[in-house]
Amino acid sequence: MTDTTYVGAIDQGTTGTRFIVFDHSGQIAANAYTKHEQHYPEPGWVEHDPMEIWENTKVVVRDALDDAGIGADQLAGLGITNQRETTLLWDADTGKPVHNALVWQDRRTTDRVEALQDAGKVEAIREKTGLEADAYFSATKAEWLLDNADPIKMERTRPDDVRQRASRGDVLFGTIDTWLVWKLTGNHVTDVTNASRTMLYDIRKTEWDDDLLAEFDVPRETLPEVRPSSDDDYYGYTDADGFLDAEVPVAAALGDQQAALFGQTCFDEGDAKNTYGTGSFFLMNTGEEAVRSDHGLLTTIGFQRSGEPVQYALEGAIFATGAAIEWLEDVGFVDDPAETAELARRVDSTDGVYVVPAFTGLGAPHWDQRARGTIVGMTRGTRKEHVVKATLESIAYQTRDVAEAMEADSGIEMTTLRVDGGAVKNNYLCQLQSDIIGSEIVRPEVDETTALGAAYAAGLAVGYWDTVDELRENWQVDREFQPAMQPDEADAKYARWDDAVDRSLDWAVDDGGS
């Protein structure tokens, strides 16, 4: 057995689960991925099976290690990063989820959020949590699960059993990080970044908030302990008799977007990154100050290291970017996402077509739960190339929406944006993004920065890396993109985007969108 050691990261995302092993230079030594099923029981509802996610996690960890010939005992530590607001409850005795997890995209609690708005409670929620009142976050999902989970799935018979057992701590609440930590170590733990996305956590006091728990009727006893994102005390150890056959420290967790911020080494105030996944998430480090947004952004916790103050961030959450490209594939415009750049280059312009991919509403800075996907400007001469090009442009326009709000809130003019995620492999999109926002786009050599951030956080906790300066030295540029479009042209195209967005707003009269 070699003495070489590594750090592993479980990256549990919206469409699948990945396990990546990194070496000391931050390079990938092993990598495995598998998808899980998306469940759509009703229009606007999105669910995942937590047991499928757990089984897939075990599969990708074993596959990555086996394929690379790395032993589990060579892992100095494990970090976890996850789709953030996705929420589940499980029985602490049986280990069985009481219902499928409600995914961050799920809109079934829209009416509940609108009731909060009508009752004038939005501002109080924003002040404590930094979040907009929205079905996106965990609080209304947890409330729905407590009210609607089927006790038969828990092998119980009384309809009120779920809530009663939750109040005794026998039913546990968590986001996906919490679920995986519990399955790996037996400990009920989350980190500050994931707690900050529940709409139950006071981000300034860094504690669960009694008023919010009362509002959503979530018992404190069901909640996990909140720990630093990179925890020198560790969350626990994997079971030596478990699937890894080794005791490995589980020492870090960050929500996926905060993990990408960490992986992009955005450790200083003003550093910014945008991750292009199913949605896009634009974060700027604001240091030890929780900057209040007046332009539709979220104030959130960026990360926390053991013994250090919380670092905050401003965030613009865009719900559909990669999902917009997946939609092109779903409806048969492309057979593979890689085709989008080629098709877009076949036409000089969109010929006036704009696509607003508000499939599950609009996030920052619009925050309209009832907006829906819209195509405007079509004529009899519109071809699929125009729609494909307009869909790619929508990703750039949505990012500019957030970039302008970010600059207005922070007072910092952004000249460089670090990007990551699957979509940034598309050079056409990266150049388009640079043109539309008028800033340099920098793509790192290792673009799996979400997993890298979780690995960095775990590695710092276990002493694999000593300082963040070592991590900065690991960060290498793959390619830079400079604006090539004239600013007047970009501004004119962007102004028309605002008109298209207006057409999409407040479209769905109910969750079915009829």
HUNORSUL-V201673 format. One record per helix or strand. SS is the DSSP state (H for helix, E for strand). FROM is the first residue (numbers start at 0). LEN is the number of residues. If there is no record, write none. Layout:
ss:SS from:FROM len:LEN
ss:SS from:FROM len:LEN
This chain:
ss:E from:5 len:7
ss:E from:15 len:7
ss:E from:27 len:8
ss:E from:38 len:1
ss:E from:46 len:2
ss:H from:49 len:19
ss:H from:71 len:3
ss:E from:74 len:8
ss:E from:86 len:5
ss:E from:96 len:1
ss:E from:100 len:2
ss:H from:109 len:9
ss:H from:121 len:8
ss:H from:137 len:11
ss:H from:150 len:4
ss:H from:160 len:7
ss:E from:170 len:5
ss:H from:175 len:10
ss:E from:188 len:3
ss:H from:191 len:4
ss:E from:200 len:2
ss:E from:206 len:2
ss:H from:209 len:6
ss:H from:219 len:3
ss:E from:224 len:3
ss:E from:229 len:1
ss:E from:235 len:2
ss:E from:248 len:7
ss:H from:255 len:8
ss:E from:271 len:5
ss:E from:279 len:8
ss:E from:297 len:6
ss:E from:304 len:1
ss:E from:310 len:8
ss:H from:321 len:9
ss:H from:338 len:7
ss:E from:353 len:3
ss:E from:361 len:1
ss:E from:367 len:1
ss:E from:373 len:3
ss:H from:383 len:27
ss:E from:415 len:5
ss:H from:421 len:4
ss:H from:426 len:11
ss:E from:439 len:5
ss:H from:448 len:14
ss:H from:467 len:7
ss:E from:476 len:5
ss:H from:486 len:18
